[in-house]
Amino acid sequence: MDREIALALEVLRNGGIILYPTDTVWGIGCDATNSAAVKRVYEIKRRADRHSRSDDPAKDCVSRRKKSR
């Protein structure tokens, strides 16, 4: 498993996209500080950029989490 984690980190550091299992579905992940990678996730999910609530995807994620508590 260490090899797979190292490979996933390499993909993320190079602006790539990863898939990862969650409890019920597969997640699509990227480096949230890489705007090109975030844009690619939106393209993969066929969502427009307007779904993002801020210019910083990491802040967007944290904001949503705080609101859900």
N, C-alpha and C positions, 0 to 999 in steps of 0.2 A: 504494500500500500504506500510506503514511503516514496517509491518511484513514481507512482501515479500523482501523488501530491506535488512532488517536485516538477513534474511535467505540467500540471495545471498552473502552478506558480509561474513557470516560464511562459506559458501561453498568455496569462494575464499581464505579466510584465511587458510582453511584446504587443500589447493592445488587442489580443485575441479574445474570443468568446469561449466560455466553457458551459457544459451541461452538467448538472449535479442532481442527484436524487434527493427528494424531500420525503416526508412521511406519505404523501399521497400523489404527488406529481413530480415531474422533472423541472428544475429551475434553470434559467438561463442567466449566466453570470458574466461580469466583466469588471474591469477596474473602473470604479465609479468616478475616478479623477481624470479619466481619459475620455474626452468628449467624443472622439471618433468612435471609440468602442461603445459608448453609450448610444450614440446615433445608430450603430449597427444593431444593437439589441432592439431598438425601436423598429428598425427596418425588418428584422427577423419576426418580431411580434406583429408587424403590420400596423403599427400605431404611429400617429403623428406626434411630432415633438411637443405639440400643445398640451399633451398629457403631463408633461413635467411642470411642476409648480415653481421651479426656481432655475437659475442658471447653473446651479451646482447640484448634480444628481445625488451626491452624498448627503448634502444638507436636506434635500427633498426627502430622502429615505428616513433620515433622523426625524424630520418634522412630522412625517406621517406616523412614525412609531410613537412619538410623544402624544399626538392627538388621539391615538387609539387606546391609550391607557386610561 
